[in-house]
Amino acid sequence: MRQDNNMRLLITGGAGFIGCNFVRHVLEAHPGYEVVVLDKLTYAGRRENLTDILKEITFVHGDICNSDDVYDALKGCDTVVNFAAETHVDRSINDADAFVRTNVLGTHTLLEAARKLNLQKFVQIGTDEVYGSAESGSFIESDPLNPSSPYSASKAGADLMAHAYFATYGLPVSITRSSNNFGPYQYPEKLIPFFILRAMRDEKLPVYGSGLNVRDWLYVRDNCSAIDMVLHKGQPGEIYNIGAANELTNLNITKMILSHLKKTESLIEHVTDRLGHDFRYSINSSKIRALGWKPERSFESALQDTVDWYIKNEEWWCGLL
Ligand SMILES: NC(=O)c1ccc[n+]([C@@H]2O[C@H](COP(=O)([O-])OP(=O)(O)OC[C@H]3O[C@@H](n4cnc5c(N)ncnc54)[C@H](O)[C@@H]3O)[C@@H](O)[C@H]2O)c1
């Protein structure tokens, strides 16, 4: 075990959207920490997401389902933060295979290695989608899981396996469940970057169904500071919801994006609804707020920064469409 308070962190999925923002957060907030990223570099994970900080980290190209890759990456590490996952609901509806493999089996492979190596902390990154649709009110951490999509069902499986490793073996696991994130480096299949890029090119914005489905939006850097809080102050065996109480309909968000880009609402096109589309996600985040966390950014200004980031970083996304 290390003699100082510095961690050597394994960040899985660190070449993806939230992971690469979290790597940046850790390097800025904890200069003494060593960071190892393990990432399979799927379509969503890109080495380019880490280009400016590659010299400051150790990058391992590998799969969390492969225990050789996991042990290789874990050499000398005391802590794991597991972001690695298949994450796009629509892809899970078309083919759930990779979702079950990475999200359930991959998480289990990591947990098993963490148990054998006696790691000090394991943070499992989960999602509010595991609670299912909220008719009214907001879910708290002890509410039952009721996932609707193959994606959210596989994430619920990962959460349950992570909790089982705490209950059975005493592995110090904490779980975060955040709402929808947005910000820089998000792959443009997800709603906000997809619509920003389409609107920039005067292409139609396909809104599912009525567009009245409600999501609670969280700026990615606020999620990173919350995960940092759970990493340092979260209790083993506990789950922490992370939300900023920015509930908006998909139609509202779409109109805000169009307004930021000074584009006409006639670009909106209603299309057939997503299968099993949850109507509303809503979580109560009092538990993590009681640890001292709160979101720093207002939704409006963070959305403006996100739109500006995509405008300025065409070389990042131009090959992806
Ligand atoms: N984006 C959101 O709004 C949101 C909200 C709540 C929770 N989450 C959770 O946060 C985590 C990160 O989400 P994201 O939006 O950054 O996803 P992302 O799709 O942008 O990135 C996922 C990363 O995982 C990597 N990966 C996939 N399979 C792997 C495997 N088998 N082995 C190693 N690496 C693998 C990919 O290459 C990619 O870098 C996920 O666990 C997701 O469920 C995301």
Ligand as a Chemical Component Dictionary entry (heavy atoms), coordinates in Angstrom:
data_LIG
# 
_chem_comp.id                   LIG 
_chem_comp.type                 NON-POLYMER 
_chem_comp.pdbx_formal_charge   0 
_chem_comp.three_letter_code    LIG 
# 
loop_
_chem_comp_atom.comp_id 
_chem_comp_atom.atom_id 
_chem_comp_atom.alt_atom_id 
_chem_comp_atom.type_symbol 
_chem_comp_atom.charge 
_chem_comp_atom.model_Cartn_x 
_chem_comp_atom.model_Cartn_y 
_chem_comp_atom.model_Cartn_z 
_chem_comp_atom.pdbx_ordinal 
LIG N1  N1  N 0  -23.606 9.799  -20.896 1  
LIG C1  C1  C 0  -24.545 9.851  -19.973 2  
LIG O1  O1  O 0  -25.444 10.702 -20.024 3  
LIG C2  C2  C 0  -24.537 8.898  -18.804 4  
LIG C3  C3  C 0  -25.459 9.074  -17.775 5  
LIG C4  C4  C 0  -25.420 8.213  -16.670 6  
LIG C5  C5  C 0  -24.476 7.215  -16.627 7  
LIG N2  N2  N 1  -23.601 7.040  -17.655 8  
LIG C6  C6  C 0  -22.605 5.964  -17.537 9  
LIG O2  O2  O 0  -21.331 6.585  -17.545 10 
LIG C7  C7  C 0  -20.367 5.711  -18.148 11 
LIG C8  C8  C 0  -19.654 6.446  -19.269 12 
LIG O3  O3  O 0  -20.629 6.884  -20.221 13 
LIG P1  P1  P 0  -20.186 7.719  -21.507 14 
LIG O4  O4  O 0  -21.354 8.518  -21.916 15 
LIG O5  O5  O -1 -18.877 8.359  -21.265 16 
LIG O6  O6  O 0  -20.003 6.536  -22.561 17 
LIG P2  P2  P 0  -19.175 6.463  -23.902 18 
LIG O7  O7  O 0  -19.938 5.517  -24.777 19 
LIG O8  O8  O 0  -18.848 7.819  -24.428 20 
LIG O9  O9  O 0  -17.789 5.795  -23.471 21 
LIG C9  C9  C 0  -17.687 4.459  -23.083 22 
LIG C10 C10 C 0  -16.209 4.101  -23.079 23 
LIG O10 O10 O 0  -16.084 2.723  -22.674 24 
LIG C11 C11 C 0  -15.170 2.078  -23.558 25 
LIG N3  N3  N 0  -15.496 0.644  -23.587 26 
LIG C12 C12 C 0  -16.617 0.071  -24.084 27 
LIG N4  N4  N 0  -16.552 -1.271 -23.941 28 
LIG C13 C13 C 0  -15.360 -1.535 -23.327 29 
LIG C14 C14 C 0  -14.726 -2.725 -22.889 30 
LIG N5  N5  N 0  -15.298 -3.935 -23.060 31 
LIG N6  N6  N 0  -13.530 -2.627 -22.305 32 
LIG C15 C15 C 0  -12.923 -1.415 -22.130 33 
LIG N7  N7  N 0  -13.474 -0.266 -22.531 34 
LIG C16 C16 C 0  -14.681 -0.321 -23.117 35 
LIG C17 C17 C 0  -15.392 2.760  -24.901 36 
LIG O11 O11 O 0  -14.287 2.549  -25.789 37 
LIG C18 C18 C 0  -15.555 4.202  -24.466 38 
LIG O12 O12 O 0  -14.306 4.836  -24.338 39 
LIG C19 C19 C 0  -21.153 4.497  -18.626 40 
LIG O13 O13 O 0  -21.004 3.482  -17.676 41 
LIG C20 C20 C 0  -22.600 4.979  -18.676 42 
LIG O14 O14 O 0  -23.498 3.915  -18.467 43 
LIG C21 C21 C 0  -23.607 7.855  -18.746 44 
# 
loop_
_chem_comp_bond.comp_id 
_chem_comp_bond.atom_id_1 
_chem_comp_bond.atom_id_2 
_chem_comp_bond.value_order 
_chem_comp_bond.pdbx_ordinal 
LIG N1  C1  SING 1  
LIG C1  O1  DOUB 2  
LIG C1  C2  SING 3  
LIG C2  C3  SING 4  
LIG C2  C21 DOUB 5  
LIG C3  C4  DOUB 6  
LIG C4  C5  SING 7  
LIG C5  N2  DOUB 8  
LIG N2  C6  SING 9  
LIG N2  C21 SING 10 
LIG C6  O2  SING 11 
LIG C6  C20 SING 12 
LIG O2  C7  SING 13 
LIG C7  C8  SING 14 
LIG C7  C19 SING 15 
LIG C8  O3  SING 16 
LIG O3  P1  SING 17 
LIG P1  O4  DOUB 18 
LIG P1  O5  SING 19 
LIG P1  O6  SING 20 
LIG O6  P2  SING 21 
LIG P2  O7  DOUB 22 
LIG P2  O8  SING 23 
LIG P2  O9  SING 24 
LIG O9  C9  SING 25 
LIG C9  C10 SING 26 
LIG C10 O10 SING 27 
LIG C10 C18 SING 28 
LIG O10 C11 SING 29 
LIG C11 N3  SING 30 
LIG C11 C17 SING 31 
LIG N3  C12 SING 32 
LIG N3  C16 SING 33 
LIG C12 N4  DOUB 34 
LIG N4  C13 SING 35 
LIG C13 C14 SING 36 
LIG C13 C16 DOUB 37 
LIG C14 N5  SING 38 
LIG C14 N6  DOUB 39 
LIG N6  C15 SING 40 
LIG C15 N7  DOUB 41 
LIG N7  C16 SING 42 
LIG C17 O11 SING 43 
LIG C17 C18 SING 44 
LIG C18 O12 SING 45 
LIG C19 O13 SING 46 
LIG C19 C20 SING 47 
LIG C20 O14 SING 48 
# 
